[in-house]
Structures are given as C-alpha cells and as structure tokens.
Amino acid sequence: MKKIFNSIILYAGLFIAFILVLSCLQLYENANRLFGSKSGDSNYWLTFSKKLTPDNIGRRELLGFNENDIAKLKTWPEVKNVYPFSANEFKASANGGDFIPFYTDLYFEGVDISGIDVPLTEKEFQVKGNEIPIIISREYLNLYNYGFALNQGLPQISEDFAKKIEVNINITVNKENKTYIGKMVGLSDRIHSVLIPKKFLDSLNLATKPSLASQPKIYNRVLVQVKDSGDEGLIAAMKDNGYESNQESLRSAKIKSKLFLVLQAIAILGVFIFALCLYIIVSFIKIQFLEKQEEVSIKNSLGYSPKKMVNDISRRFSIHLTIVLVLSLLLIAGGQYFAAKSSISNDLLSPYINPYLWILVIIIPILVYFFVKELIYRWLIRSWKI
C-alpha cells in the first residue's frame, strides 16, 4: 500500500512538472501570436520622431533627423536597423472619381522596401508608366470603413476590393500638374502612413526643389528595427535624446517582456520539479534493488543479465512517463481549445497546441529511458560488483 501511495505522489509530481513546462511553452507561442514575435512583428519596429518643444517648433533642422542623428542611432546596442522616411516636398491630392466621390490633399512618405511589412520586391513596388503603387496603413482603411463611409453613406470596402480600386493622384511639380493612377498594393500594420516608392518620391522632390541635392538631408521621422522594444536601455536612450514613439507599442512590449519573464520562472520551476522527480525515481529503483538484493544475486548467478533487469525497470518507467505526458498534453490541448474559442483571444489564437509539443511524447521517454538505465546499471555494477 505504501509503494502504491509513493508511486501516486511521484507520478503526480511528474504530471505537475509537465503541466508547468509544457503550458509555458504553449503560452509562449500564444503570447507571440497576441503581442508579436521578435522576428518580424510591429512591436519591434518603432517609428521615432522628436518631441515638440518651444525651441524646435517650425524649425525643421531641429525637429527632423539629420545624418548625424541617424549614424548615432545605428550605434545604439538595442537598434538593428534604421530606415529614414522621405516626405513629399510637392503638393499632392487625390480624388475617387465617380465611384467614390471624394477629394483630399495627400501626404506621401517613402521608405526602403526592407522596412515595409508588405511582401513586395523592389521590382514590384515601383512606378510603371502613370501608375503609382500605394501602401497605406490598415488603420486608415478601418477608419474609412467604420467612420467616414458609415457617416457619409458611402460603400464599405474590403481589403481585396480596395486593391482593385484606382484613384486619381494629382501632383504639382514646378507649377505643372501631373495626373497619375494610384493603385493600392498592400496594407501595412507597421507603418501608419501613405507610402509610395522612395526613388520616385525622391525624384519628384528634387524636381520640385533642386537645391535639396546640395543641402544636408533632413528626415521628419525614422523607422527603427530594435531587438526588444521593451528594453529599459532603449527607453532611457529615447528619453535622453528627446525621441518619442507609439506608446502603445512600447506598452505592449513591456507587458510581453514581463510575461515572458514570468513564464521562464514557471518553466524553470517545472524543470526543477521534473529533475527532483527523476532523482526520487532513481532512488526508488535503487531501494527496490536493495530490498531484493538476494533475489537479484541469485538471478545473476543463474545467468540472468543485470542489464536486462535494469532494462525492464527502465522500460516500465518510460511507459508510465509516456502516459503522464499524454495526459498532460491532453489537458493543455483542452485548455488551449477553450481559450481560442473565448472572446478574450479575439480569434488570434489557434484552437490547437503547437504540434511540436507532441514530439516530446517520444523524445522525453526515450531520453529518460537511456538516462535511468545507464545510471542504475553503473550503480549496480559498481556497488554490487557483479
């Protein structure tokens, strides 16, 4: 009865350890879905601008970023890449023709294609004839659909349909009016602006103001790719230099970094419990051998291999371990399914756990089998000299 109770306590400990470690791995993936992963999400792309002060209002040379500012930014340890924005120096407007009767002045920006989160190549994102490819912020389309269109009685537009619409772009360069066809080629979650090809924008700026070629370049804003937008060193450096960015991005990154810290602590606790359980298991097996020392010696003298005895015990334990692992993953899978279907997930979470977690059902028992077998066998040979 005591052995049964000890076994229950032992496997309950393993179950808790697996739940802690595996749930942390799944929560890590869920957090990346909700907040964005480090590799390519907007949380790690910040748009820097300089704070308005009484000293720099209306003074572009102070309010913008010069080449020295950009060179200094690139030396920050938290910064990976810097992409300056080019802004239009010419007058631009757009109208929707008969389909969408609107007129608006436009503010264009251009940035290196490497900084844009729309899957386009340099060749694809260029002006062809009189057609200008345009990338706008997804927020702008949402603002039109759920604000302007509803209030003005205009048709709402889906993303796919928006890519089929052509608008008239009117550009004035040196008092000469030019008309282009603007066609949306993508929506950006990273950049809140209206983007056109940078080379085309720069060429129009030079045609409008030829003096720009000999003047130091000043950029109103810069797009910065950082290693971790929640890094305290980065935030301190921004404050020291008078830079500001999207506070929501910084806030969500701080939440994410603290969440990952908690998950790491929980995972470490789970690994510690698992290691403790392994130690108890090894000790438990040793006690079993000590209790049956005479029986084991007799079997050994009759030609029954000690290695086979250890193999049998290790195999039995690995099978039990596999069962515990499967039960743990089934519980986590159930929790993941209900979390994904809840309103909190906002349809961002997958209803299924990461399929790689199921591979652990094979890997962990095999590794533990060889570890326990080798450890017990060496102890048996060394202690009993058989």
C-alpha positions in Angstrom: 0.0 0.0 0.0 2.9 2.3 0.9 4.5 1.7 -2.5 1.3 2.5 -4.3 0.9 5.7 -2.4 4.6 6.7 -3.1 4.1 5.9 -6.8 0.9 8.1 -6.9 2.8 11.0 -5.3 5.7 10.5 -7.7 3.7 10.5 -10.9 1.5 13.4 -9.6 4.8 15.4 -9.2 5.8 14.5 -12.8 2.3 15.4 -14.0 2.6 18.9 -12.4 6.1 19.3 -13.7 5.0 18.5 -17.3 2.0 20.8 -17.0 4.2 23.7 -15.9 6.8 23.3 -18.6 4.6 22.4 -21.5 2.0 25.0 -20.7 4.7 27.6 -20.5 5.9 26.6 -24.0 2.4 26.9 -25.3 1.8 30.2 -23.5 5.0 31.5 -25.1 3.6 30.8 -28.6 0.2 32.3 -27.6 2.0 35.5 -26.4 3.8 35.7 -29.7 0.5 35.5 -31.5 -1.1 38.2 -29.3 1.8 40.6 -29.0 4.0 39.6 -31.9 7.2 37.6 -32.2 10.6 39.1 -32.1 11.5 38.1 -35.6 9.2 40.3 -37.5 6.3 42.0 -35.7 5.4 45.6 -35.4 6.2 45.6 -31.7 9.8 45.5 -32.6 9.5 48.2 -35.3 9.2 51.7 -33.8 8.7 55.0 -35.6 10.9 57.7 -34.0 10.1 61.4 -34.1 11.4 64.2 -32.0 9.3 65.8 -29.2 7.9 69.2 -30.0 9.4 71.9 -27.8 9.2 75.7 -27.9 12.8 75.7 -29.3 12.2 73.4 -32.3 8.6 74.2 -33.4 8.7 75.2 -37.0 12.4 74.6 -37.3 12.8 71.5 -39.5 16.6 71.4 -39.0 16.0 70.8 -35.2 12.8 68.8 -35.4 14.0 66.4 -38.1 16.7 63.7 -38.1 20.0 64.6 -39.8 22.7 62.2 -40.9 24.5 62.5 -37.6 21.3 61.6 -35.7 20.9 58.5 -37.9 24.5 57.5 -37.5 24.3 57.8 -33.8 21.0 55.8 -33.7 22.8 52.9 -35.6 25.4 52.7 -32.8 22.8 52.0 -30.1 23.1 48.4 -28.9 19.4 47.9 -28.9 19.0 49.0 -32.6 19.3 46.6 -35.5 18.4 48.8 -38.5 17.4 52.4 -39.2 15.2 53.4 -42.2 14.6 57.1 -42.7 11.4 58.3 -44.2 11.4 60.6 -47.2 8.4 63.0 -47.3 6.9 64.8 -50.2 8.0 68.4 -50.9 5.4 68.9 -53.6 1.6 69.4 -53.4 -0.4 66.2 -53.9 -4.1 65.4 -53.8 -6.4 62.5 -54.7 -10.0 62.0 -55.8 -12.1 58.9 -56.3 -13.8 59.8 -59.5 -17.4 58.7 -59.9 -17.1 55.5 -57.8 -16.2 57.2 -54.5 -16.8 60.9 -54.8 -14.2 62.4 -52.5 -11.3 64.8 -52.7 -8.4 65.0 -50.2 -4.9 66.5 -50.0 -2.3 63.9 -49.6 0.9 63.5 -47.6 3.2 60.9 -49.1 6.2 59.1 -47.5 8.8 56.7 -48.8 11.0 54.2 -47.0 13.3 51.5 -48.0 11.4 48.4 -49.1 13.3 46.3 -46.5 11.4 48.2 -43.7 7.9 47.6 -45.1 5.8 44.7 -43.8 4.1 44.0 -47.2 5.6 41.1 -49.2 6.8 43.1 -52.2 10.1 43.2 -54.0 11.8 46.4 -55.2 10.8 45.5 -58.8 7.1 45.0 -57.8 6.9 48.2 -55.8 7.8 50.8 -58.5 6.1 53.2 -60.7 5.1 51.8 -64.1 4.0 54.3 -66.7 1.5 56.6 -65.0 0.5 54.0 -62.3 1.7 54.6 -58.8 1.6 51.6 -56.3 0.5 52.7 -52.9 0.7 51.1 -49.5 -1.5 52.5 -46.7 -1.9 51.8 -43.1 -4.6 49.2 -42.3 -5.9 51.6 -39.7 -6.7 54.1 -42.5 -8.9 51.6 -44.2 -10.6 50.8 -40.9 -11.1 54.5 -40.3 -12.8 54.8 -43.7 -14.9 51.7 -43.3 -16.1 52.3 -39.8 -16.1 56.1 -39.7 -16.2 58.0 -42.9 -18.1 55.5 -45.0 -20.9 54.9 -42.4 -21.3 58.6 -41.7 -21.3 59.7 -45.3 -23.4 56.9 -46.7 -20.5 55.6 -48.9 -19.8 51.9 -49.6 -17.5 50.0 -47.3 -14.5 48.4 -48.9 -12.8 45.1 -48.2 -9.0 44.7 -48.5 -9.2 42.6 -51.7 -11.7 45.0 -53.3 -9.5 48.0 -52.3 -6.7 46.6 -54.3 -8.9 46.8 -57.4 -9.8 50.4 -57.0 -8.0 53.1 -58.9 -7.9 56.7 -57.7 -6.6 59.8 -59.4 -3.4 61.2 -57.9 -2.8 64.9 -58.8 0.8 66.1 -58.3 2.0 69.6 -58.8 5.7 69.9 -59.6 7.1 73.4 -60.6 3.6 74.7 -61.2 3.0 71.8 -63.6 0.1 69.5 -62.8 0.5 65.8 -63.4 -2.1 63.1 -63.0 -1.3 59.5 -62.1 -3.4 56.5 -61.3 -2.9 55.3 -57.8 -3.4 51.7 -57.0 -3.2 50.1 -53.5 -0.9 47.1 -53.5 -1.0 46.3 -49.8 -1.9 47.3 -46.2 0.7 47.9 -43.5 0.3 47.1 -39.8 3.7 48.5 -39.1 3.7 52.0 -40.7 0.9 54.5 -40.2 1.3 56.5 -43.4 0.7 56.6 -47.2 3.7 55.0 -48.8 4.8 55.3 -52.4 8.2 54.1 -54.0 11.0 56.0 -52.3 13.0 56.5 -55.5 10.0 58.0 -57.3 9.3 60.3 -54.3 12.9 61.5 -54.1 13.0 62.2 -57.8 9.9 64.4 -57.6 11.3 66.2 -54.5 14.5 67.0 -56.5 12.4 68.2 -59.4 10.4 70.5 -57.1 13.4 71.7 -55.1 16.7 71.2 -57.0 18.5 72.8 -54.0 17.9 69.6 -52.0 20.7 67.9 -53.8 23.3 70.2 -52.2 21.6 70.6 -48.8 22.1 68.2 -45.8 19.3 65.7 -45.7 16.7 66.1 -43.0 14.2 63.4 -42.3 10.9 64.1 -40.4 10.7 60.5 -39.0 12.7 57.3 -38.9 11.6 53.7 -38.8 13.8 51.8 -36.3 14.1 48.0 -36.0 15.0 47.1 -32.4 15.9 43.9 -30.7 13.4 44.4 -27.9 11.1 47.4 -27.8 10.6 46.8 -24.1 14.3 47.2 -23.3 14.8 49.6 -20.5 18.1 50.8 -22.0 16.3 51.7 -25.3 13.5 53.6 -23.5 16.1 55.5 -21.4 18.1 56.4 -24.6 14.9 57.6 -26.3 14.1 59.8 -23.3 17.6 61.2 -23.1 17.6 62.2 -26.8 14.1 63.6 -26.8 12.7 60.9 -29.1 9.2 59.5 -28.9 7.3 56.7 -30.5 4.0 54.9 -30.4 3.4 54.5 -26.7 1.0 51.5 -27.3 3.8 49.6 -28.9 6.2 50.3 -26.0 3.5 49.4 -23.5 2.6 46.1 -25.1 6.3 45.2 -25.5 6.8 45.9 -21.7 3.8 43.6 -20.9 5.2 40.9 -23.2 8.7 41.0 -21.8 7.4 40.8 -18.2 5.0 38.0 -19.2 8.0 36.0 -20.8 9.9 36.6 -17.6 7.1 35.0 -15.5 6.8 32.1 -18.0 10.6 31.5 -17.8 10.4 31.4 -14.0 7.5 29.0 -14.0 9.2 26.8 -16.6 12.4 26.7 -14.5 10.3 25.6 -11.5 8.8 22.9 -13.7 12.2 21.7 -14.8 13.3 21.6 -11.2 10.3 19.5 -10.1 11.0 17.2 -13.0 14.7 16.8 -12.0 13.6 16.2 -8.4 11.2 13.5 -9.6 13.9 11.8 -11.6 16.1 11.8 -8.6 13.4 10.3 -6.5 12.7 7.7 -9.2 16.3 6.7 -9.4 16.5 6.4 -5.6 13.2 4.5 -5.6 14.6 2.0 -8.1 17.8 1.6 -6.1 15.8 0.9 -2.9 13.9 -1.8 -4.9 17.2 -3.4 -5.9 18.5 -3.2 -2.3 15.3 -4.8 -1.0 15.7 -7.7 -3.5 19.5 -7.9 -3.3 19.4 -11.6 -2.6 16.9 -12.3 -5.3 19.0 -10.3 -7.8 22.2 -12.1 -6.8 20.5 -15.5 -7.3 19.2 -14.4 -10.7 22.7 -13.2 -11.6 24.3 -16.5 -10.6 21.8 -18.3 -12.7 22.9 -16.3 -15.8 20.1 -13.7 -15.7 21.8 -10.5 -17.0 21.8 -7.4 -14.6 21.5 -5.2 -17.7 18.2 -6.9 -18.7 16.8 -6.4 -15.2 17.7 -2.7 -15.4 16.2 -2.5 -18.9 12.9 -4.0 -17.8 12.6 -1.5 -14.9 13.6 1.5 -17.1 11.2 0.4 -19.9 8.3 0.1 -17.4 9.0 3.6 -16.1 9.3 5.1 -19.6 5.9 3.7 -20.5 4.4 5.2 -17.3 6.1 8.5 -18.2 4.6 8.5 -21.7 1.1 8.0 -20.2 1.7 11.0 -17.9 3.0 13.1 -20.8 0.0 12.3 -23.0 -2.4 13.2 -20.1 -0.6 16.5 -19.6 -0.8 17.4 -23.3 -4.5 16.4 -23.5 -5.2 18.7 -20.6 -3.2 21.6 -22.1 -4.9 20.9 -25.5 -8.3 21.2 -23.9 -7.3 24.5 -22.2 -6.0 25.8 -25.5 -9.2 25.0 -27.4 -11.4 26.8 -24.9 -9.0 29.8 -24.7 -9.0 30.1 -28.5 -12.8 29.9 -28.6 -13.2 32.5 -25.9 -13.8 36.2 -26.6 -10.5 37.1 -25.0 -8.5 35.6 -27.8 -10.2 37.8 -30.4 -9.7 34.9 -32.9 -5.9 35.4 -32.7 -5.1 32.1 -31.1 -5.1 28.7 -32.7 -7.5 26.1 -31.2 -4.7 23.5 -31.3 -1.5 23.4 -29.4 1.8 23.5 -31.1 2.3 20.1 -32.9 5.9 20.0 -31.9 4.8 19.5 -28.3 3.5 16.1 -29.3 7.0 15.1 -30.4 8.1 15.4 -26.8 5.9 12.3 -26.1 8.5 10.3 -27.9 11.7 12.2 -27.2 11.4 12.6 -23.4 10.6 9.0 -22.5 13.4 7.7 -24.8 16.0 10.1 -23.2 14.8 9.3 -19.7 14.9 5.6 -20.5 18.6 5.7 -21.5 19.5 8.1 -18.7 17.9 5.9 -16.0 19.1 2.7 -17.5 22.7 3.9 -17.7 22.7 5.5 -14.2 21.1 2.4 -12.5 23.3 -0.1 -14.3 26.5 1.7 -13.4 25.4 1.9 -9.8 24.5 -1.8 -9.8 27.8 -2.9 -11.2 29.9 -0.5 -9.0 28.0 -1.2 -5.7 27.4 -4.9 -6.0 30.5 -5.8 -8.1 28.5 -8.1 -10.4 
